[in-house]
Amino acid sequence: MPESIRLNELLSCAAERCADAPALVYGAKQQSYAALSAEVDAFAAGLMALGLQRGERVAIYLEKRFETVIASFGAPAAGAVFVPLNPLLKAEQVGFIMRDCDVRVLLTSPERYALLGDTLQACPALRHVVLTDSVQQPEAGQGHGLHRWSELLAAPARAGHRVIDTDMAAILYTSGSTGRPKGVVLSHRNMVAGAKSVASYLENNAQDTLLAALPLSFDAGFSQLTTAFHSGARVVLLNYLMPRDVLKAMEREKVTGLTAVPPLYIQLAQLEWPAAINENLRYFANTGGRMPRETLEQLRARVPAAKPYLMYGLTEAFRSTYLPPEEVDRRPDSIGKAIPNAEILVLRDDGSPCEVDEPGELVHRGALVGMGYWNDADKTAERYKLLPPGSPGRQAGLQLPEYAVFSGDTVRQDAEGFLYFIGRRDEMMKTSGYRVSPTEVEEILYATKLVGECVAFGVDHPTLGQAIQVIATAPSGAGELDLPALQAACRQHMPAYMVPAGIEAQVGPLPRNPNGKIDRKLLSTAWLERRSA
């Protein structure tokens, strides 16, 4: 049987095993494994015809659709690197990412291309824009050519550049603690090993139908494709507007596996589920934050035949732990144990292992450890560190070093080896399943010129995980903060998940810590005390 080594081979190997089996569903259309694999090869040949070099970056700025999937596997098939851009991002964020990793080719729709405006002119590495087919084709911008999707796929067949499993396959951008997104570089080995590991414990098989409800720019969202293709399963692409749309799709498509984030599960748990869902759903999996116990119980009551999988992961290492369904009743607050082919350590600041129930940093070692942050040596050094001598698996005779991901999350491990999340060591906010940097929010607020000083922080929220709260002062010379204008500017320049839930005006200047920085901790603590008084 063919065995996948590179990311695109997850699909091509499945096409050899089960050519006529359905691979992908989008709306009323369906593609077989053979047809999907052929289009991936055609897209790769089209990129080669454009002169794309080994390792160059191909950005994909689209909602979930056939072209998104084809390009995500076609770029690595050509020996290039795909960069999925969350379709919720605004032009400013798209432009930053494209400049940061020197995107050479952009795939988008004519409508999204028009929204990008002058942004692409500030991306000097961009040479080609591929547009999904449309009746009306926009004019090319300065510095890049325009190509229709159908024309690109009509290029003569041609093999891609030679790459191996330790070469780059993707750059996934995640919010950084300094404000700007960081590009996590993942190799073919990272992504294939992750697919095989997750598919093994979820017991994915060729009879499964997985619902791709999460953005494909998320590692967990893209995992729906990789685990399904490894298993020969069927994937349903869904761009939902309302939570009820998810239930309708699950009933219509007879979904057997659902992976989602807590805010969506909280919304779904409040709805009535069609009885047919329970007849087909084999499991539901949670990622992107802790599932509230009440929500978990509501879901289990609605689909008692489905197994719950509670998972923990980070983009830098794809997926780290899961709690087996049979342990959910005994320890619903646990994030479980290491996934197959990974090892999770709990270490002190000096690198020594923690004792039972002693809090320490979660450290991930193994085949899923990524290749660092793109073009950011300082941040890479903070997260990707050498394992200390004497760590598990590191015998004294080994001469070459091994890097692991130091998560920045504090956990404890009980006597039976189960892990429990305690908290983050940094100030990152987790809202609607997204990691959001306070600094990124603040930078956008300052750019509006509607604030003098500002600080952003996360506060607990029953459905979002955390809501973003802002405290701001009026600009110098202004009498008071123009809240309506500031809120309108946020909606214009921020993705929906980043828009603050509340903005509170204060008279400046805001308090400082000993380092002279605005004291975010003091302000957030005082804000919480005022609310609880």
N, C-alpha and C positions, 0 to 999 in steps of 0.2 A: 504494500500500500504506500502511496506517496506520503512523504512526511514534510511538513512545513518548517522551514528554517527562517525565511524572510517574511515580513509582514504580508506582502501581496500573495505569498504562497498559501496562506490560510485559505484564500479564495480559489486559487488555481488548483490546489490539491483537492479541494471539495468538488470542483468541477470535474476532475478526473474520476472521482468516486461516484458522484451522483449528478450527472450532467443535467438531467431533466427535472430534478427536484427544484421546488420553488425556493429562491434565496431571499428575495426582497419584494416587499409590497409597499406601494405608495399610492394612496387613494384607490382608484379602481384598477390600477395597473399592477402587473406582477412580472418579475424577471426570474428566469431559471438561473441555476449556477453557471451553466454553459454560456448563456447569453450575457450575464453580468461579467464573467471572466473575459469574454471576448471584447467587451467594451472597455474594460480596464486595460487590456493590451493595446487597444486602439488609441486610448487616451495617452498611454505611455509613448506610443509611436509618434503621436502628434506633438508631444513635448520634445521628443528627440528631433523632430523636423524643425522645431523653433530654435534649435541649437542649445537647448538646456544642458548644462554641464553637471557632472556628478556632484551631488551634495548641495546643489542650489535649491532655493526655497520656492515653494509653490503655495500661495495663500488661497484659502477657500472661504469666501464670504457669502454664504447662502444659508437658507433654512434647510431643514432635512428634506432631501429629494434624491432621485436617482443620481443626478450629476454630482452631488456632494459625496456620495459613497464611492462612485467610480473614480473621482479625482483623488480621494483619500488613499485609495489603494493603487491607482495608476501612477501617481507621482513617485512613490517608492519603487514601483515596478520599473520606472525609467532610471532609477538610481538617484532620484532627487529626494527632497524632504518636504513633507506636507505640513502646512501651518493652518489649522482650523481656527477661524475667527468666529466668536459667538455672534450670531445674527442680531442680538440685542445691542451690540456695541454701536456707538455713534462714530461719526467720521473721525473725530479727534483720536479716539482710542485705536481705530483701525490704522490710521496713519502712523501712530507711534509704533505699533507692532511691526508694520511693514518696513519702517525705517530701521528699527532695532535689529532685525534679522536679515536685512537686505533682500527683501522679496523680489524675485526676478519675474515671476508669472503670477497673475491674480485671476482667479475664476470667480465670477459673480454674475448677477442678473442685470439686464439693462436698467431696471428700476433702481437697484442698489447702486449701480455705477453712476447714475444721475445724482443720487444723494451724496456721493463722495465728493462731488464738486471739484474744487481746486486741491483737495487733499493729496491726490495722486501725483500732482506736479511737484510736491515736496518729497517724493520718494525716488531718489536718484537712481537706485538700482533697478527699478521697475522697467521692463522692456516690453512685456506683452500682457494684454488683458483679454481673457477669453470670456465671452458672454453667452449665457444660455440663449437658445434660439428664441427670437421674437420677431413680430411682423416689422417693427421699426428698429433699426440699428443706429445707435448714437454715433456721433463722429468721434474719431480718436482724439485723445488729449495729447499734450506736448510730451515727447520723450517715450511714448509707447504706442505700439500698434494694437489694433482691435482684430479679434478673430471670433468667428461664430463657432459654437460648440460642434455643430454638425460638420463643419469644414475641418476642424482639428481632428475629429475622429475618422475622417476620410483619408488621412495621410497614409502612405505606403507602410506596410508592416516593417518593423525594425526593432531589433533587440535593444534593451536599455543598457546603461552602463553597468559594469561589473561591480557589485557591492557584496559585502559579507555581513554576517549577522551582528557584528559589533559596530557596524556603521550606523550613522544617524538615519532614522526613519521619520521622525516627527518632532516638532517643537510645539508644546502645549503651553499657552500663556496663563499664568495664575497671578493673582494680586500679590504684590510685594510689600514688605513692611515699610519700605521707604517711599511708597506712593505709586511708583510706576510698575506695571506688570512685569513679571520675570518669565522668561522663556525656558521651560523645563525641556531639556533635550533627552529624547528617548530613542534607544536603538531598536533595530529589528528584533534582537534577542529579548530586550525588555518587554516588548509588546506581545511577541509570540509566547514567551514564557508566562506572561500574565494571563493570556487567553487560555492556555492549557491548564494553568493552576485553578483559575476561577471555574472553568467549565468542569473540572474534575469534582470539586466539592458541591457545585450546584447540580451535578449529574446531568448536564446538558446532553441532549441526544438529537438525532435526526427527526424525531417526532415533535420536537419543541417548536413553539412559536413565541418569539420574544418581542415585547413591545418596546421600541426605542422612543421613550417619552422625554428623556433627558437630552440636553444639547450635546451634539457630537463633539463639541470643543471641550467637554468634560472628559476626563479619563474614564469615569464610570459610564458616561453616555456612549463613548466610542467602544467601550468594552462589550456592549450589546451586539455590536457587529463582529468583533473578533471572536468572542466565545461562540456565537452562533455559527460563524463560518468554519471554525475549527470542528464543530460538532455536526455540520451539515444541516443545521436548523434553519428555520424561516424567521425573518425579521420584518416587522411592520413599522414603517416610519410614520411618526405622528407629530404634527405641529398643532398642538391643542390651544384653544383659546380659554375654555372653561374646564374645570376638573371633570365635569360630567362627560366631556368629550373622551376622556381617558376610559371611563367605564363603558361607553358606547363602543369604542374600538376594541376593548377587551372582550365584550360580548360578541361583536360581529366577527372578529378574527379568531375567536377561540384561543385566546392567549394563554400560554402555559407558564410564562415567566415574566414577572414585572420587577424592575429595579427603579427606585425613585428616592427622592430626598424627603426628610421629615415634613417640611411645609406642605408638599403635595399630599403626602399620606394623611396629614391632619385634615385637609380639605376633603379628601376622598372618604375618610372615616365618618364624616358627617352626612354623607349621602346614602340613599338606598341603593344597594347593589342588585342588579339582575341576578336571578337564581342561576342562570346559565354560566356565570363567571365561575362559581364554585365547582361546577361540573368539569371545568377545564383547567383552572389555574392550579399549577403544581407547586409553585413557590412565589413568595414576594420577598424582595431583598431591600434593605435600607442602607443608604450611604449618605455621606455629607453632613453628619451630625447625629446627635442622640435622638432616638425615637422616644417620645413621651410614652410612659407605661400605659396610660389610659388609651392613647391612640392604638398602641399595639393590641390591647385587649379588644378594642372595637373592631379592628381589622380581622382578628382571629375569629371573632363572632360572626363576621360577614362571610368569611371564606374558611370554614373550619377544616376543609380538606387540604388547604395549602400550607406548606411549611414556611415558617418565617426565618429569614437569615438576616442577622444584625451584623453589619460590617463596618470596618474602619479602614481608611486609606488616606494617602496623600499623593498628589500628582508626582512628587519626586521619586516615589517608589511604587506607583500605580495602586497597589492594594496590599494591605499588611495583615489584617486579621479578620476572622469571622467567628461568630458564635453558632455552633451547631444547633439545629432546631430542637433537638432533644434536651438541650440545656437551657432553653429560654425560660421555662417555668422556674427552674432552680436559681437562675442568676440573670434576670432580665436587664440588669444594669451593666453587665459585662460586655466588652468588645471582643471577647473570645480569645482564641489562640492564633498563632501564625498560620497563614494559608500554606498550602503545599508548596514546597521548593522555596521557602523563605524562612529566615530565623529572626525572631524579635527578641531583643535584649532590653533590659531595664538597667540603666547605668547611672551612677553618681556623676557629679561634675568632674571628678578626677579619673573617670573612665572605669572604675571598679564596679562589679555587679552589685545590685541592691539585694538586701535580704527580703524575705517574704513580707509582703504588705508595706515595704518601705517605698515611699515615693521616689521616682527617678525619671529620667528622660527615656522615652521610647526610641529605640535605635533599630533600624531595619537593615539586615544584610542579606545578600543573595543575588540571584539573577535578575531581579526586578529593579535593582538600584539603578537610577537613571545616570545620564552622562554629565550632570551638572546644569548650571544655568547658562544660557547662551550669552557669550560676550560679557560675563559678569564674574570676574575672578573673586571679588570680595564676598559676594553673596554665596558663591559656590563653596568657598572655604568655610563659611558659617554652617552650612547644612551638610555638605559632603566631606566627611572627615575620615582619617585613617583610624581603623580599629586599634585600640590599645593592645600592646603585647599581652598575651594570656587570656584574651577574650575567647569565648567558645568558638571552636573551629580554627583558632589561630595557634598552631603548635610552634614551639620554639625554633624548630628547624626550617620553617618557612622564611624565605628571604625577601620575596616580593611583597609589597604592602597591599592591603585590601581597604577599599573605601566603603563606607556605609552611610546611610542617611540618618542624621540626627534630627528627629522630627520637630523638636521644640515643644513637644507635648509632654506633660507630666502624667505618668500612669503609675499604678501599683500592680503587683502580681501576687495572687494568693498562693496558698500551699499546693493547690492542684494545678497551678500554671495558668489560670485564667487571669486576663488583664482587665483593668478598670480605668477608665479615663478620669483624670482629676481636673486638668485645665491646661490652657496654653501659657507658654512662657512669654509670649509677645502680646502686642495689642491688636492683632488681627481680629476682625469682626466676621462672624459667620451668619449670613442672612440669606434666606431662601435657598440654602445649599451652596451659596457662593462665598468664597473668602474675599473680603473687601478690606483694603488698607485704609485706615483713618487718614493717612497722609494724602492718599489719592483723592479722597473726598475733599479734603481741605484745599488741595491745589486747585481743584476746579472751582471751589467757592472763591478763592482769592482771584482767580482769573476773571471772574465776573465783575470785579472792582466794586461790588456792592457791600463788601464787608471790610472792616478794619482789621480785626483779629478773629480767628475762629478755631474751634476744636471739635473733632468728631469722635464719638465713642459708641460702642454697642451696649444695648440694654436688653435684658431677657424679654422675649415676646412669645406668647402662647402658640402662634402659628408660624412665625418666620424664623424661630430659633433666637435670633437677635434682631432688634430694630435699630436703625442708625439714628442717633440723636446728635444734634449740633447745637453748640452754644457760640454765639457770634456777637461782635460789637459793630456799631455803625462805623462807616468810613470816616476818616478825619474830615472835619468840616461839616459833616451831615448831622442833622439834629437827631435822627433816630433811624433804626434799621428798617429798610423797605422790605418787609417780609413777603408780600405778594410777588414783587419783582424777583426776589431771590429764589422763591420757590419755583417760579416760572423758568428762571435760568437753569435751575437744577434739572427740571424735566427736559429742557432743551439739550443740555450738554452731558447728561448722565444716562447710562442704561437704567431701565426701570428699577432693577433690584438695588441700585446704588442711591437712589433718591432718598434723602432723609425723611424719616417718618415724622420728625418734629424739629423745629428750629426755635431756639429760645434766645431772646435778645438780652444782653447784659451791658452794663456801663463799663467801659474799659479803663485801664488796660487789664487783661486777664492775668491771673496769678502765674508766677514762674516757679520752676523748681531750682535747686542749687546750681544746675548747669545753665540756667538762663532760658530754658525752654518753657513754653506754656505747659503748665502742670495738668496734663490730661487726667491723671489719676485723681487728683484733688477735685477737679471740676466734675468728673463723673460721679465720684462718691457723694459730693454735695448735692448733685442733681437727684440721686437716688434717695438721699435723706429727706429732701424736700417732698418727694413724692410719697414717701412712707409716713411722713409726719401727720 
